[in-house]
Amino acid sequence: MASRPIRAVSAALAATLIASAPAAVREQTGTFAYHGVQQRVSAHLSSVAGNELDLVQFFTATGKPVTQYISVAGAPVHVFLVRDDFRTFAHVHPQVRKNGHFSVRITLDANHRYYAYVDSFVPGIGEQTLRFTLQNGAPPHHLDTTLERPNRIAAAGPYRVELSAARIQANVPFTLSATVMRAGNVVKPPKPQSFDTVAALIHTGSLEYTSVYEGSAGGLWYPGEYDRPQLRLAPLPSGLYRMWLQLTIDKVQYIVPFTLSVQ
């Protein structure tokens, strides 16, 4: 199968993180990573013990901690963990602590960097995303990553998920539909519920992030008979993207990976 090489993460992106134990960091300030959105909050991540990290966000205008959030998709703050080869993805809900702090418990594979995207919705501001670089052990000095060519069909357990397209026009709004099938039949979510769907997109070059939450503005919705979720994407710059579609079907969660070409 044809593949497309992706440049390794630059040393500058990883230079801010020092780790020795699984998921451990000393202290790190996040890099704003949400495409097309103005930064209004900053975030700090520090080690507590073992695999536990402490997360707190601040208003950039005042320096005060953010203590109130809009709960989206069942949590006030979401952490998406993407391995440096774009092969694994995890969605973590941090536990609320005091004074705007959250506890994040994660486990990392040895000898890999990870990108941790902290995504939240702040009242009066909207969605904000900060990126951190984590690592467990020492990854290679140079890491070549290959992704399969753009795919619009992927397997998830007994299901087959098919997107309406894997090649998207750059810099214009776009809507993708996703069809879930099992044994040749379309699987429909129970009405009026859905598949409890979340999608995360990462530009493999710039590492910028875009999300699609069910029910959020410009996000995911179910038309007609609820058979095919629609993902409304904001205009995206050109490049190769890795997208993970998270579906919950019959109380089981599936992570479905896709590679999208935006040109």
C-alpha positions in Angstrom: 0.0 0.0 0.0 1.3 3.4 -0.9 2.4 5.6 2.0 3.3 9.2 2.4 6.3 10.3 4.6 5.7 12.9 7.3 8.5 14.9 8.7 9.6 14.1 12.2 8.7 16.4 15.1 11.3 19.1 15.4 13.6 19.2 18.4 12.2 22.5 19.4 8.8 21.1 20.0 10.2 18.5 22.4 12.7 20.6 24.1 10.3 22.0 26.7 9.6 18.6 28.2 11.8 16.6 30.5 10.5 13.1 31.6 12.0 10.1 33.3 9.1 8.1 34.7 6.0 7.1 32.8 3.9 10.2 32.0 6.1 12.3 34.3 6.9 16.0 33.6 8.5 18.6 35.8 6.5 21.6 34.6 5.4 22.9 31.2 3.4 25.7 29.7 1.1 24.7 26.8 1.4 26.0 23.3 -1.9 27.3 21.8 -3.0 24.9 19.2 -6.6 25.5 18.0 -6.6 26.5 14.4 -8.3 29.8 13.5 -9.1 30.7 17.2 -7.7 33.6 19.2 -5.8 32.5 22.4 -7.7 33.7 25.5 -6.4 31.2 28.1 -3.0 29.7 29.0 -2.3 26.3 30.7 0.3 24.8 32.9 1.0 21.1 33.5 3.2 19.7 36.3 4.0 16.4 37.8 2.3 15.2 41.0 3.5 11.6 41.4 3.8 8.5 39.2 1.4 8.9 36.3 -0.6 11.8 37.8 -0.2 15.3 36.4 -1.7 18.5 37.6 -3.4 20.8 35.1 -4.5 24.4 35.6 -5.6 27.0 33.1 -5.5 30.8 33.4 -7.1 33.8 31.7 -4.4 35.5 29.6 -6.0 38.9 30.3 -5.9 38.7 34.1 -3.7 35.8 35.0 -6.5 34.4 37.2 -7.2 30.6 37.2 -10.2 29.4 35.1 -12.6 27.8 37.5 -15.8 27.6 35.5 -16.3 25.6 32.3 -19.1 24.6 30.0 -19.5 20.9 30.1 -19.3 19.4 26.6 -19.6 15.7 25.8 -19.8 14.8 29.4 -16.8 16.7 30.8 -15.6 20.3 31.5 -12.1 19.5 30.2 -10.9 16.9 27.6 -7.4 15.7 27.1 -6.5 14.0 23.8 -3.3 12.0 23.7 -1.7 11.4 20.3 1.4 9.4 19.9 4.2 10.9 17.8 3.7 8.4 15.0 0.0 9.3 14.9 -0.8 5.6 15.4 -2.5 5.8 18.8 -5.1 8.0 20.3 -6.7 8.3 23.8 -9.4 10.5 25.2 -9.0 11.3 28.9 -11.4 13.2 31.2 -9.4 14.9 34.0 -10.7 14.8 37.5 -11.8 18.1 39.0 -9.7 19.3 42.0 -9.8 22.7 43.8 -9.2 26.2 42.6 -9.3 25.4 38.9 -6.9 22.5 39.1 -7.4 19.1 37.5 -5.8 15.7 38.0 -4.8 13.9 34.8 -3.8 10.3 34.9 -2.1 8.9 31.8 0.1 6.0 30.7 2.6 6.4 27.8 4.3 3.8 25.7 8.1 3.7 26.2 10.4 5.6 23.8 7.7 7.7 22.3 6.7 11.3 22.4 3.1 12.2 22.9 1.1 15.3 22.1 -1.4 16.1 24.8 -4.2 18.4 23.6 -6.1 20.1 26.5 -9.5 21.1 25.1 -12.2 23.1 26.9 -15.0 25.5 26.5 -14.8 28.6 28.7 -17.9 30.8 29.4 -17.8 34.0 27.4 -14.8 32.8 25.4 -15.6 29.5 23.7 -13.3 26.7 22.8 -9.6 26.8 23.7 -6.9 24.2 23.1 -3.4 24.0 24.4 -0.8 21.4 23.3 1.8 19.8 25.6 4.6 17.4 24.6 5.1 14.4 26.8 7.5 11.5 26.6 8.4 8.3 28.4 12.0 7.5 28.0 14.2 8.8 25.2 12.7 8.6 21.7 15.1 8.5 18.7 16.8 11.7 17.8 15.2 11.6 14.4 11.8 10.0 14.0 10.3 9.4 10.5 6.5 8.9 10.5 4.6 7.3 7.7 0.8 7.4 7.3 -1.2 5.4 4.9 -2.7 7.3 2.0 -6.0 9.1 2.7 -8.6 6.6 3.6 -12.4 7.0 4.0 -13.1 3.5 5.2 -11.9 2.0 8.5 -12.7 -0.9 10.7 -13.7 -0.7 14.4 -14.4 -4.0 16.0 -17.3 -5.6 14.1 -18.2 -2.3 12.4 -17.1 -0.7 9.2 -17.1 3.1 9.1 -17.2 4.9 5.8 -16.7 8.6 5.3 -18.3 10.5 2.4 -14.8 11.7 1.4 -11.1 11.5 2.4 -10.0 14.4 0.1 -11.3 17.8 1.1 -11.0 21.3 -0.5 -8.9 23.6 1.6 -10.1 26.9 3.2 -13.8 26.3 2.7 -16.4 24.8 5.2 -17.0 21.1 4.5 -19.4 18.5 5.8 -18.5 14.9 6.1 -21.0 12.1 6.6 -20.1 8.9 8.4 -21.9 5.6 7.7 -21.6 2.9 10.3 -22.2 -0.7 9.0 -22.2 -4.2 10.4 -22.5 -7.3 8.2 -23.5 -5.1 5.3 -26.3 -3.3 7.1 -26.4 0.4 8.2 -26.3 0.7 11.9 -28.6 3.4 13.3 -28.2 4.9 16.8 -31.3 4.6 19.0 -33.6 7.6 18.8 -33.4 10.2 20.1 -29.9 9.4 21.2 -26.9 9.1 18.9 -23.5 7.4 18.9 -22.1 9.8 21.5 -19.6 11.0 18.9 -16.5 13.1 19.1 -14.0 13.8 16.3 -10.4 15.2 16.7 -8.3 16.3 13.7 -4.6 17.0 13.9 -2.6 18.7 11.1 0.4 16.3 10.8 2.7 19.2 9.9 1.8 22.1 12.1 0.2 20.0 14.9 -2.7 22.3 14.9 -5.9 20.9 16.3 -9.6 21.0 15.3 -12.5 19.3 17.1 -16.0 18.2 16.3 -18.3 17.7 19.3 -21.8 16.3 19.0 -24.2 19.1 19.5 -21.6 21.9 19.5 -21.9 24.9 17.2 -20.8 24.0 13.7 -20.2 20.5 15.1 -21.8 17.1 14.6 -25.5 16.5 14.0 -27.9 13.8 12.8 -30.3 14.7 10.0 -33.5 12.9 9.0 -33.5 9.4 10.4 -30.3 9.7 12.4 -28.6 7.1 10.3 -25.5 9.0 9.2 -23.8 11.5 11.5 -22.7 14.7 9.8 -19.4 16.3 10.8 -19.4 20.0 10.0 -15.7 21.1 9.5 -14.5 24.7 9.7 -12.3 25.8 6.8 -9.0 23.9 7.1 -5.6 24.9 5.6 -4.0 22.5 3.2 -2.1 19.5 4.4 -2.4 16.0 5.6 -4.6 15.4 8.7 -5.1 12.5 11.0 -8.7 12.2 12.3 -10.0 10.0 15.0 -13.7 9.4 15.2 -14.9 8.2 18.6 -18.1 6.3 18.6 -20.0 4.7 21.4 -22.2 1.8 20.2 -24.2 -0.4 22.6 -22.1 1.1 25.5 -18.8 0.1 23.9 -16.4 2.9 22.8 -14.6 2.6 19.5 -11.8 4.8 18.1 -11.8 4.9 14.3 -8.7 6.4 12.6 -8.7 8.2 9.2 -6.2 10.1 7.2 -7.5 13.1 5.3 -5.9 15.1 2.5 -6.9 18.8 2.4 -5.8 20.5 -0.8 
